[in-house]
């Protein structure tokens, strides 16, 4: 299955939440699982014979009304999203870039750039 992926949905969740803040390091276990899955997807792409193809990494930036992100209660009682969505997108891209580099290491030299 991983060998056929050509679009990676960039969102990291945990067993208790569909989307978690990955910038604070508290969810390193979840990040590790997703890093490995993304690495396998990228490695499958790099091993493919479709040299003209592409693989997309799509970090998710849904609006707060969708209820995807975990919320935390502020001292004033207001509930706010756990993290900043733009910072999350950047963090997800960092994880994906590292996963692509690992995929390249596993598959050997390639003539593609991430």
PyMOL CGO cylinders between C-alpha atoms (Angstrom):
from pymol import cmd
from pymol.cgo import CYLINDER

trace = [
    CYLINDER, 0.00, 0.00, 0.00, 2.74, 2.49, 0.93, 0.3, 1, 1, 1, 1, 1, 1,
    CYLINDER, 2.74, 2.49, 0.93, 4.38, 2.00, -2.48, 0.3, 1, 1, 1, 1, 1, 1,
    CYLINDER, 4.38, 2.00, -2.48, 1.30, 3.36, -4.27, 0.3, 1, 1, 1, 1, 1, 1,
    CYLINDER, 1.30, 3.36, -4.27, 0.79, 6.56, -2.28, 0.3, 1, 1, 1, 1, 1, 1,
    CYLINDER, 0.79, 6.56, -2.28, 1.15, 9.78, -4.27, 0.3, 1, 1, 1, 1, 1, 1,
    CYLINDER, 1.15, 9.78, -4.27, -0.41, 12.24, -1.81, 0.3, 1, 1, 1, 1, 1, 1,
    CYLINDER, -0.41, 12.24, -1.81, 0.33, 12.37, 1.92, 0.3, 1, 1, 1, 1, 1, 1,
    CYLINDER, 0.33, 12.37, 1.92, -2.27, 14.00, 4.13, 0.3, 1, 1, 1, 1, 1, 1,
    CYLINDER, -2.27, 14.00, 4.13, -0.25, 16.04, 6.61, 0.3, 1, 1, 1, 1, 1, 1,
    CYLINDER, -0.25, 16.04, 6.61, -1.93, 15.76, 9.97, 0.3, 1, 1, 1, 1, 1, 1,
    CYLINDER, -1.93, 15.76, 9.97, -0.69, 14.02, 13.11, 0.3, 1, 1, 1, 1, 1, 1,
    CYLINDER, -0.69, 14.02, 13.11, -3.07, 12.63, 15.67, 0.3, 1, 1, 1, 1, 1, 1,
    CYLINDER, -3.07, 12.63, 15.67, -2.82, 10.53, 18.78, 0.3, 1, 1, 1, 1, 1, 1,
    CYLINDER, -2.82, 10.53, 18.78, -4.96, 7.66, 20.08, 0.3, 1, 1, 1, 1, 1, 1,
    CYLINDER, -4.96, 7.66, 20.08, -7.07, 10.25, 21.91, 0.3, 1, 1, 1, 1, 1, 1,
    CYLINDER, -7.07, 10.25, 21.91, -7.26, 13.10, 19.42, 0.3, 1, 1, 1, 1, 1, 1,
    CYLINDER, -7.26, 13.10, 19.42, -7.54, 13.43, 15.65, 0.3, 1, 1, 1, 1, 1, 1,
    CYLINDER, -7.54, 13.43, 15.65, -5.07, 16.35, 15.52, 0.3, 1, 1, 1, 1, 1, 1,
    CYLINDER, -5.07, 16.35, 15.52, -2.44, 17.26, 18.11, 0.3, 1, 1, 1, 1, 1, 1,
    CYLINDER, -2.44, 17.26, 18.11, 0.06, 20.10, 18.55, 0.3, 1, 1, 1, 1, 1, 1,
    CYLINDER, 0.06, 20.10, 18.55, 3.40, 18.67, 17.46, 0.3, 1, 1, 1, 1, 1, 1,
    CYLINDER, 3.40, 18.67, 17.46, 5.51, 21.77, 18.05, 0.3, 1, 1, 1, 1, 1, 1,
    CYLINDER, 5.51, 21.77, 18.05, 5.84, 21.30, 21.81, 0.3, 1, 1, 1, 1, 1, 1,
    CYLINDER, 5.84, 21.30, 21.81, 7.42, 17.82, 21.67, 0.3, 1, 1, 1, 1, 1, 1,
    CYLINDER, 7.42, 17.82, 21.67, 4.75, 16.32, 23.93, 0.3, 1, 1, 1, 1, 1, 1,
    CYLINDER, 4.75, 16.32, 23.93, 3.56, 13.96, 21.19, 0.3, 1, 1, 1, 1, 1, 1,
    CYLINDER, 3.56, 13.96, 21.19, 6.90, 12.56, 20.05, 0.3, 1, 1, 1, 1, 1, 1,
    CYLINDER, 6.90, 12.56, 20.05, 5.45, 9.03, 20.03, 0.3, 1, 1, 1, 1, 1, 1,
    CYLINDER, 5.45, 9.03, 20.03, 2.74, 10.03, 17.58, 0.3, 1, 1, 1, 1, 1, 1,
    CYLINDER, 2.74, 10.03, 17.58, 5.23, 11.99, 15.49, 0.3, 1, 1, 1, 1, 1, 1,
    CYLINDER, 5.23, 11.99, 15.49, 7.48, 8.93, 15.27, 0.3, 1, 1, 1, 1, 1, 1,
    CYLINDER, 7.48, 8.93, 15.27, 4.66, 6.73, 13.97, 0.3, 1, 1, 1, 1, 1, 1,
    CYLINDER, 4.66, 6.73, 13.97, 3.67, 9.26, 11.31, 0.3, 1, 1, 1, 1, 1, 1,
    CYLINDER, 3.67, 9.26, 11.31, 7.31, 9.89, 10.37, 0.3, 1, 1, 1, 1, 1, 1,
    CYLINDER, 7.31, 9.89, 10.37, 7.71, 6.17, 9.69, 0.3, 1, 1, 1, 1, 1, 1,
    CYLINDER, 7.71, 6.17, 9.69, 4.50, 5.93, 7.65, 0.3, 1, 1, 1, 1, 1, 1,
    CYLINDER, 4.50, 5.93, 7.65, 5.45, 8.99, 5.60, 0.3, 1, 1, 1, 1, 1, 1,
    CYLINDER, 5.45, 8.99, 5.60, 8.98, 7.61, 5.11, 0.3, 1, 1, 1, 1, 1, 1,
    CYLINDER, 8.98, 7.61, 5.11, 7.52, 4.38, 3.72, 0.3, 1, 1, 1, 1, 1, 1,
    CYLINDER, 7.52, 4.38, 3.72, 5.25, 6.36, 1.37, 0.3, 1, 1, 1, 1, 1, 1,
    CYLINDER, 5.25, 6.36, 1.37, 8.15, 8.48, 0.12, 0.3, 1, 1, 1, 1, 1, 1,
    CYLINDER, 8.15, 8.48, 0.12, 10.39, 5.40, -0.25, 0.3, 1, 1, 1, 1, 1, 1,
    CYLINDER, 10.39, 5.40, -0.25, 7.70, 3.69, -2.35, 0.3, 1, 1, 1, 1, 1, 1,
    CYLINDER, 7.70, 3.69, -2.35, 7.54, 6.74, -4.57, 0.3, 1, 1, 1, 1, 1, 1,
    CYLINDER, 7.54, 6.74, -4.57, 11.33, 6.89, -4.92, 0.3, 1, 1, 1, 1, 1, 1,
    CYLINDER, 11.33, 6.89, -4.92, 11.44, 3.20, -5.89, 0.3, 1, 1, 1, 1, 1, 1,
    CYLINDER, 11.44, 3.20, -5.89, 8.70, 3.62, -8.50, 0.3, 1, 1, 1, 1, 1, 1,
    CYLINDER, 8.70, 3.62, -8.50, 9.41, 3.59, -12.20, 0.3, 1, 1, 1, 1, 1, 1,
    CYLINDER, 9.41, 3.59, -12.20, 7.33, 6.73, -12.73, 0.3, 1, 1, 1, 1, 1, 1,
    CYLINDER, 7.33, 6.73, -12.73, 10.25, 9.15, -12.98, 0.3, 1, 1, 1, 1, 1, 1,
    CYLINDER, 10.25, 9.15, -12.98, 7.98, 11.96, -14.21, 0.3, 1, 1, 1, 1, 1, 1,
    CYLINDER, 7.98, 11.96, -14.21, 5.47, 11.55, -11.39, 0.3, 1, 1, 1, 1, 1, 1,
    CYLINDER, 5.47, 11.55, -11.39, 5.17, 13.51, -8.18, 0.3, 1, 1, 1, 1, 1, 1,
    CYLINDER, 5.17, 13.51, -8.18, 4.21, 12.95, -4.61, 0.3, 1, 1, 1, 1, 1, 1,
    CYLINDER, 4.21, 12.95, -4.61, 2.37, 15.68, -2.73, 0.3, 1, 1, 1, 1, 1, 1,
    CYLINDER, 2.37, 15.68, -2.73, 2.60, 16.50, 0.95, 0.3, 1, 1, 1, 1, 1, 1,
    CYLINDER, 2.60, 16.50, 0.95, -0.48, 18.40, 2.05, 0.3, 1, 1, 1, 1, 1, 1,
    CYLINDER, -0.48, 18.40, 2.05, -0.40, 19.85, 5.58, 0.3, 1, 1, 1, 1, 1, 1,
    CYLINDER, -0.40, 19.85, 5.58, -3.90, 20.31, 6.91, 0.3, 1, 1, 1, 1, 1, 1,
    CYLINDER, -3.90, 20.31, 6.91, -5.08, 23.76, 7.88, 0.3, 1, 1, 1, 1, 1, 1,
    CYLINDER, -5.08, 23.76, 7.88, -8.77, 23.39, 8.54, 0.3, 1, 1, 1, 1, 1, 1,
    CYLINDER, -8.77, 23.39, 8.54, -10.68, 26.25, 10.15, 0.3, 1, 1, 1, 1, 1, 1,
    CYLINDER, -10.68, 26.25, 10.15, -11.36, 26.03, 13.91, 0.3, 1, 1, 1, 1, 1, 1,
    CYLINDER, -11.36, 26.03, 13.91, -15.09, 25.43, 13.35, 0.3, 1, 1, 1, 1, 1, 1,
    CYLINDER, -15.09, 25.43, 13.35, -14.37, 21.93, 12.06, 0.3, 1, 1, 1, 1, 1, 1,
    CYLINDER, -14.37, 21.93, 12.06, -13.42, 20.79, 15.55, 0.3, 1, 1, 1, 1, 1, 1,
    CYLINDER, -13.42, 20.79, 15.55, -10.31, 18.88, 14.47, 0.3, 1, 1, 1, 1, 1, 1,
    CYLINDER, -10.31, 18.88, 14.47, -7.81, 20.47, 16.82, 0.3, 1, 1, 1, 1, 1, 1,
    CYLINDER, -7.81, 20.47, 16.82, -7.75, 19.75, 20.51, 0.3, 1, 1, 1, 1, 1, 1,
    CYLINDER, -7.75, 19.75, 20.51, -8.69, 22.70, 22.69, 0.3, 1, 1, 1, 1, 1, 1,
    CYLINDER, -8.69, 22.70, 22.69, -7.40, 23.77, 26.08, 0.3, 1, 1, 1, 1, 1, 1,
    CYLINDER, -7.40, 23.77, 26.08, -9.05, 25.92, 28.70, 0.3, 1, 1, 1, 1, 1, 1,
    CYLINDER, -9.05, 25.92, 28.70, -7.49, 29.31, 29.35, 0.3, 1, 1, 1, 1, 1, 1,
    CYLINDER, -7.49, 29.31, 29.35, -7.35, 30.84, 32.86, 0.3, 1, 1, 1, 1, 1, 1,
    CYLINDER, -7.35, 30.84, 32.86, -10.40, 32.97, 31.95, 0.3, 1, 1, 1, 1, 1, 1,
    CYLINDER, -10.40, 32.97, 31.95, -12.35, 29.80, 31.11, 0.3, 1, 1, 1, 1, 1, 1,
    CYLINDER, -12.35, 29.80, 31.11, -12.31, 30.30, 27.35, 0.3, 1, 1, 1, 1, 1, 1,
    CYLINDER, -12.31, 30.30, 27.35, -11.39, 27.26, 25.24, 0.3, 1, 1, 1, 1, 1, 1,
    CYLINDER, -11.39, 27.26, 25.24, -8.81, 27.86, 22.51, 0.3, 1, 1, 1, 1, 1, 1,
    CYLINDER, -8.81, 27.86, 22.51, -7.01, 25.60, 20.08, 0.3, 1, 1, 1, 1, 1, 1,
    CYLINDER, -7.01, 25.60, 20.08, -3.95, 23.91, 21.50, 0.3, 1, 1, 1, 1, 1, 1,
    CYLINDER, -3.95, 23.91, 21.50, -1.56, 25.30, 18.88, 0.3, 1, 1, 1, 1, 1, 1,
    CYLINDER, -1.56, 25.30, 18.88, -1.16, 27.76, 16.05, 0.3, 1, 1, 1, 1, 1, 1,
    CYLINDER, -1.16, 27.76, 16.05, -2.25, 26.19, 12.73, 0.3, 1, 1, 1, 1, 1, 1,
    CYLINDER, -2.25, 26.19, 12.73, 0.46, 27.91, 10.67, 0.3, 1, 1, 1, 1, 1, 1,
    CYLINDER, 0.46, 27.91, 10.67, 3.18, 26.82, 13.10, 0.3, 1, 1, 1, 1, 1, 1,
    CYLINDER, 3.18, 26.82, 13.10, 1.70, 23.31, 12.95, 0.3, 1, 1, 1, 1, 1, 1,
    CYLINDER, 1.70, 23.31, 12.95, 1.88, 23.31, 9.14, 0.3, 1, 1, 1, 1, 1, 1,
    CYLINDER, 1.88, 23.31, 9.14, 5.53, 24.32, 9.32, 0.3, 1, 1, 1, 1, 1, 1,
    CYLINDER, 5.53, 24.32, 9.32, 6.24, 21.61, 11.91, 0.3, 1, 1, 1, 1, 1, 1,
    CYLINDER, 6.24, 21.61, 11.91, 4.48, 19.00, 9.76, 0.3, 1, 1, 1, 1, 1, 1,
    CYLINDER, 4.48, 19.00, 9.76, 6.55, 20.05, 6.74, 0.3, 1, 1, 1, 1, 1, 1,
    CYLINDER, 6.55, 20.05, 6.74, 9.69, 19.67, 8.84, 0.3, 1, 1, 1, 1, 1, 1,
    CYLINDER, 9.69, 19.67, 8.84, 8.69, 16.11, 9.78, 0.3, 1, 1, 1, 1, 1, 1,
    CYLINDER, 8.69, 16.11, 9.78, 7.86, 15.34, 6.13, 0.3, 1, 1, 1, 1, 1, 1,
    CYLINDER, 7.86, 15.34, 6.13, 11.19, 16.73, 4.91, 0.3, 1, 1, 1, 1, 1, 1,
    CYLINDER, 11.19, 16.73, 4.91, 13.02, 14.52, 7.41, 0.3, 1, 1, 1, 1, 1, 1,
    CYLINDER, 13.02, 14.52, 7.41, 10.91, 11.53, 6.32, 0.3, 1, 1, 1, 1, 1, 1,
    CYLINDER, 10.91, 11.53, 6.32, 11.78, 12.19, 2.66, 0.3, 1, 1, 1, 1, 1, 1,
    CYLINDER, 11.78, 12.19, 2.66, 15.47, 12.39, 3.53, 0.3, 1, 1, 1, 1, 1, 1,
    CYLINDER, 15.47, 12.39, 3.53, 15.19, 9.08, 5.41, 0.3, 1, 1, 1, 1, 1, 1,
    CYLINDER, 15.19, 9.08, 5.41, 13.38, 7.54, 2.43, 0.3, 1, 1, 1, 1, 1, 1,
    CYLINDER, 13.38, 7.54, 2.43, 16.23, 8.63, 0.18, 0.3, 1, 1, 1, 1, 1, 1,
    CYLINDER, 16.23, 8.63, 0.18, 18.74, 7.12, 2.58, 0.3, 1, 1, 1, 1, 1, 1,
    CYLINDER, 18.74, 7.12, 2.58, 16.83, 3.82, 2.55, 0.3, 1, 1, 1, 1, 1, 1,
    CYLINDER, 16.83, 3.82, 2.55, 16.41, 3.68, -1.22, 0.3, 1, 1, 1, 1, 1, 1,
    CYLINDER, 16.41, 3.68, -1.22, 19.86, 4.89, -2.23, 0.3, 1, 1, 1, 1, 1, 1,
    CYLINDER, 19.86, 4.89, -2.23, 20.83, 7.82, -4.44, 0.3, 1, 1, 1, 1, 1, 1,
    CYLINDER, 20.83, 7.82, -4.44, 18.08, 9.38, -6.50, 0.3, 1, 1, 1, 1, 1, 1,
    CYLINDER, 18.08, 9.38, -6.50, 17.96, 12.15, -9.03, 0.3, 1, 1, 1, 1, 1, 1,
    CYLINDER, 17.96, 12.15, -9.03, 14.93, 13.84, -7.42, 0.3, 1, 1, 1, 1, 1, 1,
    CYLINDER, 14.93, 13.84, -7.42, 14.65, 16.71, -5.00, 0.3, 1, 1, 1, 1, 1, 1,
    CYLINDER, 14.65, 16.71, -5.00, 11.97, 16.78, -2.29, 0.3, 1, 1, 1, 1, 1, 1,
]
cmd.load_cgo(trace, "trace")
